[in-house]
Amino acid sequence: MPNRTYDIKQLIRKSLKVNLGSEEQKAIDTPIEFTDREGNKIKIDLSIQFRETDSPRHGGSAEVTLRYQDKEYSFSYFAPHGKDLDFSREIGKIRLDIGLECYSSYKYELDYSVWRTDVWQDASGIEISTV
């Protein structure tokens, strides 16, 4: 049986990959919208630029811009070659998760997801609101 609360919580989950030595840069620009438990429309724009970098150190670099309602947030993330690092930010009623996997000798990968924080499920399966 599908977990409906999980499906409601997870707004997006995707990956970007760059091949090492290719000098390629991957970018996304994704609008996300949901209605919170109070009936308010929440609008989000997520932009990510992901690339391999050699300066100042070799690794994977992500430049993230997130607009939540009318406020803009910018973050820079870096994982040196040989590392797998995770980053998380809570903004309003969402959590942005970024995972940088930079341990491969032929590609780097960035996983990103956006989750609602105004709903969750306890161990008994009952939906609970923080509102």
N, C-alpha and C positions, 0 to 999 in steps of 0.2 A: 504494500500500500504506500503510495507516495506521501511524502512529508510536506503538507501544504504550507506549514509555517516556514519551513526552510525555503520553499519556492517563493514565498512572499518576501522573506528577508533578503535573499540574494538578488540584487538588481542587475548585475552584470558580472561575468567572469570570463576573461580571455587572456591570450598570450601573444607576445611579440618575440620574434627571433631574428638575430643578426648573425651572419657568418663571419668568423674571424678573418681579418685581413681584407675584407671586401670594401671597407670604408662606407658601407651602407648605413643609412639611418632609417628607422621605422618610426612612424608617427600615427597616432589615432586622434580623432576628435569626435567624441561621443556625447550626444545629448541624452539625458536620463530624466525621467519624470515619474513621480508616484504621488498618490494621495495618502497622507498620513492618517492616523487613527482618529484625528480630530476633524478630518474632512478637508484639510488644507492641501493645495497642490504644491508639491516640492519640486523645483526645477534645478537641475544640475547639468553643468557642462564640464566634461573631463577631457583634457588634452594631455597627451604624453608623447615625448620625443625620446627615443631610445637608441643608443649607439655604443659602439666600442670606442674607447678612448685610450690614448697613450700619454696624455698630459693631465695632471702631473704624474699619474701612475697608470699602468695598464689595467684595464678592467671594463666594466659596463657602467654607463652613465644614463640616468633618466631625469629628464626635466618634466615636472608635472605641474599643470595649472588646473585648478578645480574651482569652478564658480558654483557656489551654493546660494540659491536665491539671488540676491544682488551683491554678494560679497565674494571677492576673488582671493584665492590662496595659491601660493606658489611654493613648491618644494623641489629640492635637488637631492637625488639619491645616487650613491656610488658603491659598487662592490668591486674590490680588487680581484684580479685573476686568481682563480683557485678557491674562491669563496662563494657561498650561497647565503644571502642575507635577506631578512624580511623586515619590512617597515609597515607601520600602521598609524593612521591618523583618524581621530573622531572629530567630525564637524557637524554641528546641528544634530540631525537625526540619522546620520549615516556614518559608516566607518569605511575608509579607503585602505585596502591592503595592497602592498606592492612587494613582490618577491623577485629578487635579482639572482639568477643562477649563472655564475660566471666561472664554473669549475671545468667546463669542457675545453678541449684543445681545438675544437672546430666551430663551436657556436656558443653564443650567449642567449639566455632567454629571460624575458620579463613576464611575470604573471601579475595580472591586476584584477581586483574585484571590488565591488561596492556593495555594502550591506546596510540594510535598515537597522537602526538601533532602537526603534520605538516598538518593536515586537520581539518576543522570544518565546521559547517553549521550555517549560520545566520538565523534570524527569517523568512526570505522570502524563505528559502530552497535552497539558492544558495551556492554551495561549494566554500570555500575560502581557499587559501593556505597562510601560513606564510612565505613561501620560496620566 
